[in-house]
Amino acid sequence: MKVRIMEISKLSKSITPSGTMAISNKARVLREQGKPVIGFGAGEPDFPTPEYVIKDVQIAAEDPANHKYSAVAGLNVLKDEIVRTSKLYSGIEVGQENIVVSNGGKHAILTTFMSLLNPGDEVLIPSPYWTTYPEAVKISGGNPVIVDTEFDDDFKINTDQLEALKTNKTKILVWVSPSNPTGVVYTKEEAEKIYNWAFDNDIWILSDELYEHLVYEGVTSPSPAQYDKTLKNTIVINGVAKAYSMTGWRVGWIIANTEVIDMAKKIQSHATSNVSNLSQIAAYSALKNGLNETKIMKESFNRRRLNAIDKFSQIENVNLIESTGAFYLFPDVSYYCSNGIINGVNNSIDFCNWLLDEYFIAFVPGEVFGKNGFLRCSYALSDENLDEGLNRFSKAIKDIK
Ligand SMILES: Cc1ncc(COP(=O)(O)O)c(C=O)c1O
């Protein structure tokens, strides 16, 4: 039989699949073989969704109104809560007309790029970056321009770098504080400098605020929307995934001026229509009930963060920024990724494979986030596993020689 070979799109060939997959697939296979794998790769809280959210959704499931299509941009009750909490937590004054509810922050980001980018438009992305940003830019026809940062600068960008990379095609700057993968949080002063540069150059800021509530030691940075009251240049992305332990419910949102929102609505109306009504009710319930559960979760994260910092600091030739946000640390393991220190290990992918194969501990290699020589350590795992996993890491290093 003759098989016709279908030609797939150039776009799909240019997209890199989610880089966390390779290690997590390998970790899964090892687990299935009965190996005691400890995973430091989680991109989600290891806590249940709050009980009251589940109860409210159970009640909502009985309501026939929730079994039908609803408005593309979101349910009014949820949008009202987004308006209220955006003012309360982020100092942003917006109305319902400034909001589109999407299928998670990820979908909100893609829709935003699709709403703003023309072919060839450039988007500045600080590196190390969350893996989705460059791919979402490419899907939307734009060109990602990576702004590389250094460990010695706490992985923070500065305006000299931005100025050097700016062209007449620069359209958007991606801003994420606290950051995935580094956990780094900018100070108010640092943030203001960057915002002013973007505003002065008429460059949009896409501010990803998914981790806004997960900051420790009281460190936080203001939203650019506080300085751009009419949202002329600012788009805020937020959602319930991380702060309320609701990754699987898939609810995020875009906050922007009405021109952008109208574009985003148009695109979403053809892509997905409304987000599942029950998920929207879940998000409404989470916002309405406040941050008590988040605070409890944060106490655990902070305890583990301090424990992990302490353990890493005792490991020879591993350097660490004591990040104060999200649930990630991003240690510098470059010493072990070259120079023939470990047989066959020439980069952080090799190093992570070695740690997994020999010691059954799974980290995400820095290459996934655009930075060889590092690994992402999520502390969204139990205290016992964190202890055991980092003790194994320490033993691995001591065993070299
Ligand atoms: C920085 C950042 N932004 C956005 C998201 C997307 O979150 P959601 O689960 O709401 O799509 C993530 C998830 O990992 C993230 O780390």
The ligand as an ORCA input file, in Angstrom:
! r2SCAN-3c Opt
* xyz 0 1
  C       5.798     31.704     35.393
  C       4.559     30.938     35.055
  N       3.572     31.560     34.401
  C       2.450     30.921     34.054
  C       2.268     29.594     34.365
  C       0.997     28.927     33.885
  O       0.145     28.576     34.889
  P      -1.253     27.875     34.567
  O      -1.189     26.549     35.234
  O      -2.285     28.789     35.153
  O      -1.395     27.756     33.099
  C       3.269     28.885     35.030
  C       3.141     27.450     35.300
  O       4.065     26.726     35.519
  C       4.453     29.582     35.393
  O       5.442     28.968     36.048
*
